Amino acid sequence: MNNQEEYKLSPTRQLSDIEKGLIWKKPLSHKVSEEELRICKEIKRNWHRGEMKIANILLEGDAGSGKTQLAKALSAEFGLPYTKVTCFADMDKSDIIGAILPVISSERLEQMEPAEQTVLKALYESDGFQSTNEILINVLGITQEQAALKMKQLLKMVTENTVDEVVEYRFYPSEIVRAYQKGFLLEIQEPTVIRDAAVLMALNSALELDGSINLPTEIIRRHPDFIAVITTNRSYAGTRPLNEALRDRVQHSEKMDLPTKEIMIERAMAKTGYKDEMVLDVLADIIIILDKIARANAIKGVAGMRSFFYWADSVAGGASAKESLYHKVIYKITTDSEEIKLLEEALKSQGLIAGLDQVEIELKKRIFDEVEIRTCGNIDDSDFDHDKKVEEQGITLKKSADSDESTSDVSDDSTDMESSDMGEDGTPKYHQGKPETMLEEAKQKDRDFRKKLNHDAREVVSDSIHKKVKLIVHRPDYDIESEQEYLNLSKELMPVVREIARKTLPLLEHETSSEFAKNQYYGSKFQADSIAYQDFRYFAKKRPPTESPSLVVGLRVDESASMSAFGRLEAAKRAVIAVYEFCQICHIPIQIYGDTADASKLEQMSIYAYTDFDKTDSNDRFRLMGIRARSNNRDGMALRIMADRLAVAPGQTKLLISISDGQPKAMDDYTGNYAIKDMQQTIAEYERKGITFLAAAIGQDKDVINQIYGNEKFLDITNLTEFPAKLVRIIARYL
């Protein structure tokens, strides 16, 4: 907007230098949207109208639709410091209000671990301007959810260390309290993932125009300049419908869909520097159609502005528009072959595939013309006497003036761009001329994650009979062959998986007290049709309004050498694909590990982390193709490592399924009764921690597996062809 002071809400308010630094600065590429203009006018008009004041905004739309960018733009327009809080499933009241932490003596502090010392010193030295979670995030470099968990662990540890002392306590406010009290613009991201009703009630109270928050030390009132902007995705993994009471406290809502084609093109030009309107027009048409078809067919992926920006930038860098369509757009929507076919047919029927072909021809023609102009009159016979290096540099393609600021080195094979690839101003992060930097950062993150998995796994078994076993946790990679194998195997499975998911999803979408949760061990309603399963889950009970179905699944795959026989390995892969895709459709957290033993003297136990709760990636489905028949199997150790990760994962029901074809057997006498006893003790230990075990036996040692797990936890899989669908249906029963 031209007049920077037009929508300032409190022009006479004096801000500190730190607060001024929190006001978002609009980049030159920012384009004012209709939504931004509409919100600014409405809030400014009603700002001093008492009960008609507008101070709670809801922005609801798909990923990449510009919600966070708009929230930041409002900070710039209103002249208010911007801050945000990202909600997560297990938020509790301390994440809304803050934490009370004991201040321990310097002598006690010196006895603690270096990491704990660093965190506590940072907390004690803080000026109260930052929240506790923000301090932990900055000091330890962790996520907000990890910071909340770390804060609880720290509080417990400090309390235990000060049992016999006179303790002084200090209150550390949350980011929400800080914004609420100081009059910031607060973006509340994804409150729809919160499961605890008490947390939602605390949020509801805070959003009242004349609301207050009861802190342990005082009661604070809402600052008159405080604005809450709630941003949430539609139909995203882990989300629920927005709480009605929370929605009722919103005075203005915006449905963030794709903008008009003209606006899309204008924004793409501003963000990428690519100015070819003919090309951008075709790309925008394709994005619009894909978005429409995906919605109409309940395909869960998104064709949004972010995909449009990265696709346009890829084309500007010289990539094929047709090939990069898949890597930048379609594979972000879905990798299911049937759904891809549906999208392709929609594009063909609209003549857009032919339009892309025409774009390719036009772009190649321009490149040819530029080569001809560049080389004409500049190459003489002497050029051919130079060495190979000079010869390779003899012809240089000149970039057109339209693409001077584009990222010419960005490959169309780069990974999917998530919200973390957006800069502070909401624009994509480009790595011009240094694609290797982005690749190295991704590799470093994978190395750090793999290191954490190894550390955690070794710590879990440190007090068990496996403590001397040399363990390595791998994070398998994937290639184009893996992608092709996955597409071939999943083709016939997906119709069955989608049909089971279609019948299952209604169980996850209702939280009203009039509904009954089926497949319970006790309840007020008897289900005669459940007797055939013989698992004693014959009842249905009325679901309280605050209860939401929640399931976490762990899938362990035995990768012993015997799995190569009789089609067992392919059956296991097909089952793993079916379970993975079912969990993705139903937004069920899924962990899939494979394991083998005695790969070498230095690697006596190998774990292959194909998918994990802490690092989800849409490409994990391709990693699954790395499942192999390898060597021996040390089942008890594998179950212990997986069960321990499941035990700390959020969820009401935690299900660990083992796919195996034989009894445990590894070197150094891990076999027979000794191994069986280890497995049974592990199962009993983690059942007490809330883990439900199931064993899917697909080999000839079914009697031994039945003996280890017991009849109620044993699945006899005789027909390997029916195995994938059967396993998915069993998982669905636990919802």
N, C-alpha and C positions, 0 to 999 in steps of 0.2 A: 504494500500500500504506500502511496506516495507520502502522505503526511504521517510521520512516525509518532506524533503526539496525539493523533485523532482518537485513539482508543485507549489511551493511558487511563487507568482506573483511579489511581491516587497520585496525581502529579506532584503534590506537595510532600509526599512521604519521603523521608530521608533513609536511604539504604546504606549499609556498610559496604566497604570495598569487596568483601567476600560475597555479599548478597548481590552486588552489581555483577560480579563475575559469573553468577549463576543464571543471569538473564540470557536467554538464547539469542545468538546473533544470526540473523538470516544470511545465508550465502547468496551470492549473486545469481546462482542457478535456481533459487526458490521462486516458484510461481504461485501467486495467491489463488486459492481455489474458491469455488462458490461456497463450500462448507465453512471455510475460514472467515469469509466476509459475512456470512449469515450469522455465525456465532458471535463475532465481534459486535455486530450491530445490536443483536438481542441482549447481550450482557451489558453493553454500554447503556442501552436504553432503560434497562431495569435495575441498574446498579444501586440506585438510591430510592427504590420503591418498597422498602420494608419487606413484607411477606411475599411480594412479587419478584423479589431479587432472584437472579439466576446465577448460581454459583456451583452447581453440580452438573457436569456434562457427561453424556455417554456416547462413545464412538464405537460402533459395532460393525465389523466387516472382516473380510478375509485377510490372511497374511499378505503383506506387501501392498495393502490398499492405502497406506499413508497415515495411519492413525497416530503413531508416535510423532511423525513429522508435523502433523497438524497440532498436536498438544504443545510441541516446542514452539511452533509459530505463534500460538496464543500467548505463550510466555513473552515473546518479543513484542507483540502488539499491546499487551496489557502492562508491560513493564514490571512483571513479577518474576522473582527467582524461580527457576524450574528445578524440580527434583522428581524422582520416581521411586516406586516400590514395585517389585515383581512378585506376585503372589505365587504360592506353591501349595500342594495338596495338604501338607501337614502343618500349616501355620497354626500357631496357638495365640492366646491373648498377649503373651510377652512379645510376640512379633508385631502386634498392633500398638501396644503401650510402651514397652521397653523392659529393661531388666534391672534388678537390684543386685549388685555385686559386692561381696565383702572386700574390704581393703586390707590385705594381709601385710605382715611385717616384711622388711627388706631381707631379714635372715631367712624367713620361709620362702621368699621369692627366689633366692639364690639356690635353693634346693630343688627347684622345679626344672622341668625340661626346657631347653633353650627356646623352643617355639612358644611354650606357654608363658615364659618370661617376657618374650617380645610382645605378645598380645596384651598381657596385663600391664606392662609398662606403658604401652600405647594408650590403653584405656585410662590409666591413672593420670597420664599427662595431657589427655584431651581437654579441650576447653568447653565441651558440651555442645559444640556446634555440629559435630558429626554424630550420627547414631552409632550404637554398638555394632550393628551388622556392617555398616559402612566402614568402620575402623578395621574390623576383621577382614573384610573384602580387600581393603587396601594393603594391609600388613601381610596377609597370607596368600593373596592372589587367588581367592576361591569364589564360588558362586554365592548368591544370596541365600539359597536353601542350605548350602554347606555351612555358611556363616551362622545361620540360626541354630543348626545342630551343634556346631562347635561351641557356641555360646552356652548352650544347655550343659554340654559335657564339662566345660570350664567351670561353670557355676557349681556343679556337683562336686568336682574335684577340689575346688577352693573351700567349699563348705566342709568337706571331709577333713581337710588339712587344718581347720581352725576350730576343732571341736572344743578344746580346753582353753580357748583364749577369749578375752573380751574383744569383740569384733565391731569394727566400724563399717557401716554399709554406705554405699553411694548409688544413687539412681541414675541410670543411663537411658535417656529417652530414645524411642524408635524414630525412624525417618518420618513416619506418619505424624507423630506427635510434634516433631520439629517443624514440619511444614504447617501443621494445624495451628501451632502457637505463634509462629513468626510471620504467617501470612504469605506463604509460597503458593505457586501453582503446582499441585501434586498430581502426577500421572499414576493411577493405580492400574497396573497391568494384570490382566487375567484373573480377576476375583472369582471367576466361574470355576476355577480348579479347587477352591477351598472346600474341604469336607466338613470341618468343624462348625456346627451351627452357632456356637458361642462366639466364634471369631466374626462371623457374618453379623451377628447382633451388635458386636462392638463397633463394627464399621458403620452399620445403620445409624447408631447413636451419634457417631462422629459427623455424619453427613447432614444432620439436622441443621438448618440455617442458624438456629439459636442454640445449637448443641454444646455439649461439654464432654470432657473426658476425665474420669476419676483416676488420677495417678496415685501411687502409694504415698507421695509426698504432698500432693495438692490437687485441687480441682482446677483444670484449665478451661477457658472458654475459647470458642472458635474465633480466630482473628477475622476481622471484617473483610480483609483482602484475600482470605484463603479460598482457593478454587480447586475443586477436585475434578479431574478428568479421568473417567473410567474407560479403559480401552480393552476390548475383548474380541477374540476371534469367533467366527461362527463355525460350529461343527468341527472343532479342532480336537486332537487327541487329548483325552483327560478332562475335557471341559463338560460342564453341565449347563442347563438353562440358568440364566442370571436370576438370582434370588429376587422374588417379587417385591419384598420389602425394600431391597436395595434399589431396584428399578423405580419404585414409587418415589424415592427421594431425589430422583434425577429431574431437573427442570427443563432440560433440552437434550434431544437425542439426534444423532446423525447415523444414517445407514450408509456405510462406506463401501460403495460399489465401484466398479470401473468408471472413470470419468468418460466424457464424450471422446470420440476419436480425435477431434481437433486438439483437445487438451492433452490427450495421451502423447500425440506427436510433439506438441510444444514442450512438454516436460522432458521427453526423451532427448530432444535437441539440446535443452538446457543442461541436462545431466551428463550426456555422453559427448557432446560437441559434434555429433554426426548430423549433417544438415540435408541429407538426401530425402526429400519429401516423398518421392515416388516409392522408394523402398520402405520407408517408415509407414506409409499408408497401407501397404500390403501386410506388413508385420502386425500393425494395429488391428486390421480386419481379422487376422487369424487369431490373435489373442482374444478378441471379443467373441468370436464363434466358439472357440475352445472353452471359454468360461461359461457360455450359455449351455453348451452340450454337457459339460461336466456336471453342472447343477441339475439339468433335466434328468440325467441318468444316475444321480446320487453317487458320482465318482468323487472321492474324498479330497483329491488333490486340488491345487489352486493354480489358475492361469491369471496372474495379476500383474500389477505395474512393475514389480521387481523383476519378474521373468522378462517382461517387455524390455526393460532397461538393459539387462545383461545380454539378451538376444541381439538387440540393436547394436550394442557395443561390440559384440562378437563379429557381426556382419561388417561393422565399420573397420574392424581389424583385419579383414580379408577372409574370414571364415565363410564357408558355404552356407547360405541362408537356409537351404533345405536340410542339410545335415545337422546344423546347429539347432534347428527347430526341436529336434529330439532331445539333445543334451541340455538345452537351456529352458525348454518349456514342457514338452510332452512327458519326459521321464520324471519331471517334478510333479506332474499331475498323477501319473500312474505308470507302473511298469508291467501291469497285467496285459497280456497279449490281446485278450478279447476287448478290453477297454481301449487299448491303443487302436485296434482295428475300427472300433466305433468312432473314435475321434478322427481317424484318417478318412473314413467314409464321409463324415460330415464336412470336412474340408474339401473333398473332391466334389461333393454335390453342390457346393457353393462356388466352385471354380477357383478356389484359392490355391490348390496345388499347382494348377496351370499358371496362376499368378506368380507363384514362387519360381517356377521354371523360367518365366519371362524376366523376373528379377535377376536370376542367375545369368541369363544370356546378356542382359544389359550391363551387368557388372563386369563380366568377362570382356565385353566389347570395350568398355572404358579402360580396363587394364591394358588391353592390347594396344589401344590408341596411345596410352601413356608410354608404354615400352617403345613404340615406334618413334614418338617424339623425342624420348630420352636418348635413344641410340643413334638417331639419324645424324650423320656427319661427325660422330665422336669416336668411331672405331676405325682405325686404319690397320694395315697389314702388320705393323710392328706389334700390335697388341697380342698377336698370336705367338709371339716369341717369348712372352713372359711365362713364369712358372704357373703351376696349377692354381695357387692361391690368388694370384692377380687375375687369372682367367676367370675364376669363379666370381670375382667382384666386377667384371667388365660391364655387366648390365645391371643397373640399379632401378628398381621400380620406384617411381615418384608417387608419394601419397597425394591425393587430391586435396585441394584447399578446404574442402568440406570436412575432412577427417583429421585435421591437424591435431586436435585435442583428444582424439579417440585413443583407446588402448589397443594399439595395433598388435601387441605381442600377446594378448589374451587368447588362450587356446579355447576352441569350442569343446574340448574334452575336459575342461576344468570341472571341478565338483559342483554340486548344487549349492546355490547361494542362499543361506538362511539369513534370519534377521541379524545375526551377529556380524554379518559382512556389511552392515550399514554403518556409516560414520555418525558422529555426534549430531551432524546437521541433517541426518536422514538420507543422505545421498550414498550411493554405493562406494565402497572403498576400491579404488583402482590402483594397480601396481604397475604403472607405466614403465615399460622397458625392463622390468624386473619380475617376470613371472616366477622366477626361481625363488624369490623371497616368500611369496605366498605358499609355494610348494614346501619350502623348508619349514615355515611356521606350522603347517598342517602336520608335517612329519614329526616335528618336535612335540606337538600336542599328543600325537599317537604314542611317541616314546614315553612321555610323562604318564600317560594313562596306563600303558603297559607296565611301567615301573610300579605304579600304584597297585595294580592288580597283583603283581608278584609279591610286593610287600604285604598286602592284606592276606593273600593265600598262605604265605609262609607263617604269618602270625597266627592264623587260624589253627594250623596243624602243629604249632610249636609245643603244645601240651598233650599231644596224642602219640600213638605208637608210630606215627609217620614223621616224627620230628627230625629224624636223620636222613630222610629221603630227599635227594637232590631234585628240586622242583623248578620248572620253568613254565610260566604262563605266556602263551603266544597270543598275538592279535592278528589272525590270518588276513592276508591281502586278497585281492581279486583282480581278474583281468577280463579281457573281452570274451575269452572262452568261457569264463565263469558266468558272465551275463547271458551268453547264448544257451549254455546248459540249463541255467535257471529258467529262461523263457520256455525252453522245450519241455521241461518237467512240469512247470506250473500250468501249462496250457489246458490240460484236461482236468486239473484239480480245481481251478478257480470257480467254475460254475457250482460245484458242490459246496465249496467253502462259502461262497457268497450266499447260497441258499440257507445254509445253517446259520450264518451271521444275520441274515434277514429275519429269521425267526427269533434270534437271540437278542438283537438290539433293543426291542421293546422292554426287555427286563432291565436295561440300563438307563432308560429314558424317563422313568416315572418314579417319583419319590413320595407319592401321596399315601395317606394312611388307609385308603380304601383298597390298596393293592396288597396281594399276598406274595411273599417270597417263597418260591417252591423249593423242593428237594432239601428239606430240613430234617434233622434227626427227631425233632419234636415240634408240635404246633397245634393249632386249633382246627385244622382241616386235613382230612385223610386223602391221599392221592392213590387211588387204586391202580392207576396206570404205571406207577413207579415200582411196583412189587417185582416186576420182571428183572430189574437191575440187581436185586439182592444186595444192596449196599446200605440198607436200613434208613435211607433218606426218603421216607414215605410220607412226610407231612409238609404242610404249608402253614406259615405263620404270618399274621398281619404285620406289615412293615411300618414301623413308626415314621412320622414325617421327616425326622432328621436322619434316618438311616439310608445310606446309599450303597447299592451292591458294589463290592470292590474285590477284585481278584488279581493276584500276581502269579505268574507262571514261570517256573524254571524247567527247562528241558535238558536232560543230560543224555548224551549220545556216546555209547560204548564204541570206541574206535579200535578195538582189538583186531588182530589179523583174521580171526574166524569170521568177521563180518563180511568178508569178500565172497563167501560161499552162498549159493542158492538164492541170489538176488536180494540178500538182506540189506546190503549197503544202499542200493537204489531205493528199496522200500523205506529205509530210515530217512533218506534224503527227501523223499516225497512226503513222508509224515511231517518232517521238520518244516518243509515249505508250507504245508497246509496249516500247521499250528501257527507259524509265524504270520501268515497272511490273515488268518482268522483273528489273531490278537491285534493286528494292525487295524483291521476294520472295526473291531469292537473297543479299541483304545485300551487294551489290556497290556500292562507292562510285561515284557517277555525277556527272559535270559536264556540263551542257548549256549551250552558249553559241550565240547567234545573232550575225550581224554584217552590217553594210552600210557603204558608203562614200559620202562626198560628200552627207551630209544637208544641210550648209550650209557656208559658208566658215569658220565657227568650229567646226564639227564635221565634220572630214574623215574620221573613222573612228568608227563606233559599235559598241560591244560590248554585247550584252544577256545578262546573267548570270541565266539562268532557274533553274539549280540549281548549287550549288557544294559542294565537300567541307567547307569551313570553316563553312558555315551551312546545315545541313539543316533542312528544314521540310516537314511533310506537305502543306502548301498549295502547295508548288512545282509540283505537278502542274497546278494551275490557272494558274500563271504561264505555262506552256508554250503556252497558248492565245494569248499575245501575239505569237507568231511571225507575221511579216508579210512581204509582198513590198514592198521599200522603194526602194532606189536601186542604186548600183554595188556592186562587191565587190573588196576588197583582201585576197585570200586569204592571202598570205604573212604578213601582219601578224597576222591572226586565228589562223593555225596556230601562229605563234611564241608568242603570249600563252598559248594553251591548252596547248601542249606544255610550256612552262616550268612551269606549275602542276602538270601531270601528273608532270613529272620529279622534283619534290620530294615528291610524295605517296607514302605507304607502299604497297607492293604489289610482287609478283613480276613480274606482267605488266601493262604499261601500254598500253592500246589507245586510239588516237585516230582516230575515224571522221569523215570529212567528207562531208556530204550536200550536193551541189552540182549545178546544172543547166548550168553553163557555165564558160568560162575566165575568169581574172582580168581585171578591167578597172576602172580608177578614174582620176580626173583627175590631171593633171600627168604624163601619159605612163606610168602604171603599167599596161602592157598588153603584149601580144606576148611576144617573147623575153625582154625585161627582167623582166617579171612572172613568167614561167615559170622563169627562172633563179633568181629570189629564192625561189620556192616550193621548188624542188629543193634549194637550199642549206640552207633551213630544215629540210626533211625529213631531209637527210643529217646535219645538225648534231645534231638531237634523236634520230635513230636511234642515234647513238653514245652518247647518254645513256639508252638503254633504251626509247625510245618506239617502238611499232609503229603504223604508219600504214595506214589503209585509206580508199579513196575510193569512195563510192556515187554513181555518175553517173546522174542521172534526167532529163537533158536531151539536146539535140542536139549538144553539144560533147564527146561521149564520147571521140573520138579524141584531142583535146587533153588531156583529163583523164588518159587512159591514158598519154599521152606523159610527163606530169608525174610521175605516181606509179609507173609501170611495171606490167607485166602482173600481177605477183604481189600488188600492192596495189590492184588495180582491180576494182570490182564493177559489171558492166553490168546496170543495173536497167531492163529493158524493160517488164515488167508491173508497173505501180505498185500494183495491187491486192494483189499478193503481196509487196510490198516490206517491210511491217512484220514479217511472220513470218520472211521470209528473213534480215533483219538480226538479229533476235533469235537465230536458230539459228547464225548466224556468230559472234556474241558468245559463245554457249554453248560453242562449240568451243575457245575460248581458256581455259576453266577447267581 
